[in-house]
Amino acid sequence: MQTKSFSVKNILLVEDDPRDVVLTLEALEEQNLANKVTVVENGAEALDYLYHRGKFQDRLGGNPIVILLDNKMPKVSGLEVLKTVRADEDLKQIPIVVLTSSREAPDLKEFYKHGINAYVVKPVDFTEFMHAVKQLGVFWAAVNEPPLEESSGSGGVKKAMGALLQEKEVKK
């Protein structure tokens, strides 16, 4: 008999509007995807979460399976979070879906320029919003197959192997 091992798939929701947080969590819960959603209310907190800093320094687990990212937020914008994540070797493979109210073409162009995986305009209608989030959640948390993480810690196996090889060279 073959047994499957299921890992907890963490979703990072970066959203400053409490109403959108409630609706998003409700939609994910209806799809049984809300058991491991971390909610942060601005870009600075998102970066603290990803880099295990501040109140997240002791958090367990690796990278989220997907980041649902608002754009216009206090402290650090969604675009700045995207740029930081895409510039980091250990984070750049995390799928990022922008979930925003902006239909502005320059915003759309700028986000794709910096490597988002999807740009979703939040529907104003409650039913449409719920449907859109459900579809996002199912695809990114259940259908999509993410790259395997080399390590749950910052730095990964490559850095550890590089340090070991460098140490061997020095001893020779």
Residue pairs with C-beta under 8 A, 6 or more apart in sequence:
8 35
8 36
8 61
9 33
9 36
9 65
9 141
10 36
10 37
10 38
10 61
10 63
10 64
10 65
11 28
11 33
11 36
11 37
11 38
11 64
11 65
11 66
11 67
11 68
11 137
11 140
11 141
12 37
12 38
12 40
12 46
12 49
12 50
12 64
12 66
12 67
12 68
13 21
13 24
13 25
13 37
13 38
13 39
13 40
13 68
14 40
14 41
14 42
14 43
14 45
14 46
14 67
14 68
14 69
14 70
14 73
14 78
14 81
15 21
15 24
15 39
15 41
15 68
15 70
15 73
15 99
16 41
16 42
16 70
16 73
16 74
17 70
20 70
20 99
20 122
21 39
21 41
23 126
23 129
23 130
23 133
24 68
24 99
24 133
25 34
25 37
25 39
26 130
27 129
27 130
27 131
27 133
27 134
27 137
28 34
28 37
28 133
28 134
28 137
28 141
30 130
30 134
31 134
31 137
31 138
31 142
33 137
33 138
33 141
33 142
38 49
38 64
40 46
40 48
40 49
41 73
41 74
42 73
42 74
42 75
42 76
43 73
43 75
43 76
43 77
43 78
43 80
43 81
44 75
44 76
45 54
45 75
46 67
46 69
46 76
46 81
47 53
47 76
47 81
47 84
48 54
48 55
48 56
49 56
49 59
50 63
50 85
50 91
50 94
51 154
52 58
52 59
52 154
60 152
61 152
62 149
62 151
62 152
63 90
63 91
63 94
63 149
64 94
65 95
65 140
65 141
65 144
65 146
66 94
66 95
66 96
66 97
66 117
66 140
66 141
66 144
67 81
67 85
67 94
67 95
67 96
67 97
68 97
68 99
68 136
69 78
69 81
69 82
69 96
69 97
69 98
69 99
69 116
70 78
70 98
70 99
70 100
71 77
71 78
71 79
71 98
71 100
71 102
71 107
71 111
72 78
72 100
72 101
72 102
78 98
78 100
78 111
79 107
79 110
79 111
79 114
82 96
82 98
82 111
82 114
82 115
82 116
83 114
84 91
85 91
85 92
85 94
85 96
86 92
86 114
86 115
90 154
90 155
90 156
92 115
93 146
93 147
94 146
95 117
95 118
95 140
95 144
95 146
96 115
96 116
96 117
97 116
97 117
97 118
97 119
97 120
97 136
97 140
98 111
98 116
98 118
98 119
98 120
99 120
99 122
99 133
99 136
100 107
100 119
100 120
100 121
100 122
101 121
101 122
102 108
102 121
103 121
108 119
111 119
112 119
118 136
120 132
120 136
122 129
122 132
123 129
123 131
123 132
149 156
150 156
150 157
150 158
151 157
151 160
